[in-house]
Structure formats: structure tokens, C-alpha cells
Amino acid sequence: MAERILKLITEQQARALAYLLHETRPDWGVQSLLSLIDKHKDAVKIGALTIAAMSKALEPSCKTPAPIFHPGTHWPVTARTNLPKPEPCPDHIGEAAHNCRCCHADVRAGLRPSQMIGKHYTPQAIYDAMKASLEDQ
């Protein structure tokens, strides 16, 4: 029980971090940051979260705050084991949605639009063929 209390991020800490991130990245809204932090408030300690969140905020390629809680090198080593498990890719078993290698390969092969990485995707040609075969029955 004591371990869980130590990990809990207070509302005051969450607000302070949200405002700090918003000052660094004005396009990241305070309310959305608070929601994201609240969703994961007992996953990691505030110090580890601050390091990871600021690392992502300073990364120009990170357009939204969602990747803060994805596993990666932006997390201190000691915090990585407590991170929430990433959502699975709906099309590729065993792959995390946020960085599915199979989806990336599909994009490079021209089989999937880049905005559909980690999301369910049925190419129009396959959909049309399935629909036609059902209509023939």
C-alpha cells in the first residue's frame, strides 16, 4: 500500500506539470494534458513523468502529448517497468499500435496510407472483392 501512495501524482503536481508542458508547447492544451496525466497518475512517479514529458515536449516531431506514455528512451530506466502496456495494433497481432512495424512496412509498400498506422485498415480493392463475392451468393 505504501508503494502505491508514493507513486500517486497529486492534482497540484499534475497541474504544475501540465502548465509547464503548455509553456513549452503552447499547442498542447492544459486540459488535455491534465486528462492524460490523470489517466496514468499512478503508473509512475512525478519525477520520471516530468523527465519523459519534457523530453517529448522538446522533440519537434512529437505533435501531440499522447506519445509521452509510450515506452521509449525518453523514460528513465527505473520507470520503464511501470509504464502502461501500449494498445495493440488491431491488424497485426503482437505489435503495439503506436509503432507497428507491419503497418510501417505496408506504408512503404504502398498498401496503407501513413495516417492509418496502428489503426484497422481494409484497402478498398479488398473491400470491393469481399462485397462482390457476398453479392454473388
URSUL-V373738 format. One line per field, one symbol per residue. phi: phi as a letter, one per 30 degrees, with the letter a starting at -180 (. if undefined). psi: psi as a letter, one per 30 degrees, with the letter a starting at -180 (. if undefined). burial: b if it has 16 or more other C-alpha atoms within 10 Angstrom, else e. A space follows every 10 residues. Layout:
phi->???
psi->???
burial->???
This chain:
phi->.dddddddcd dddddddddd ddddbedcdd dddddddddc dcdbdddddd ddddddddde dddbdedecd dlddcdedcd dcdddddddd cbeicdddbd dddddddddi cbdddcdibd bceeddeddd ddddddd
psi->eeeeeefkkl eeeeeeeeee eeeeiffjke eeeeeeeeeg fgelleeeee eeeeeeefjf fjflfefegk kaffkkeffe ffkkklklkf fjkfkkefhj eeeeeeeefg fkkffgkglk kjkeeeeeee eeeeff.
burial->eeeeeeebbe eeebbebbbb bbeebeebbb eebbebbbee bbbbbbebbb ebbbebbeee eeeebebbbb beebbeeebb eebeeeebbe bbeebbbbeb bbbbeebeee ebeeeebbbe eeeeeeeeee eeeeeee
